[in-house]
Amino acid sequence: MKILKFLIHPVNTGISTCFFQKVKMNLKYNQSLYFILILWLMTIIYPDCSGNGSKKLLGKWKVAEVGIKGMEITYEFTESKIIIESIVNKNIADSTVEDAYTKIEENYSIERNSYPILLLKAENVITGDTGNYTITIDNDKMILIDHNNEKTILNRMKIVTNNPE
């Protein structure tokens, strides 16, 4: 066996070790190219894995159907908070309802970004309660499913400016 190893050793076959070092370098170079190619293909197949879905979440959203006449509920998504506001106008609502305003703030983080579906983990700033939201975004429409599996449909609010021009 030692004789066989001696015969195929690079020095004894007349092949320089420099040749083997070049082959090793070319293999490392090729592996790097394959790795870069795979990353490039992944960005084509999964274009929003980079977090673009979370950018589409930002802004103010209004609940489409509230169920109480005169009530409006909005969700505002910032980079790290969800601000939920509900407003009841007694002039529009039933006579038994008083004017009311409620504001809830939650910190959130994106657990999974598989645009158009996002999984958020939220924590109430005051109570510390946590829960998950599954959000599906389709242009200016959002379907939000909370930890109780309740589905809410929201529409993106248009920003109106009072520009005299």
HUCOR-V782134 format. One record per run of one state. SS is the DSSP state (~ for helix, > for strand, _ for the rest). FROM is the first residue (numbers start at 0). TO is the last residue. If there is no record, write none. Layout:
SS,FROM,TO
SS,FROM,TO
//
This chain:
_,0,0
~,1,7
_,8,15
~,16,44
_,45,50
~,51,56
_,57,57
>,58,62
_,63,69
>,70,76
_,77,79
>,80,87
_,88,98
>,99,113
_,114,115
>,116,123
_,124,128
>,129,137
_,138,139
>,140,144
_,145,149
>,150,155
_,156,164
//
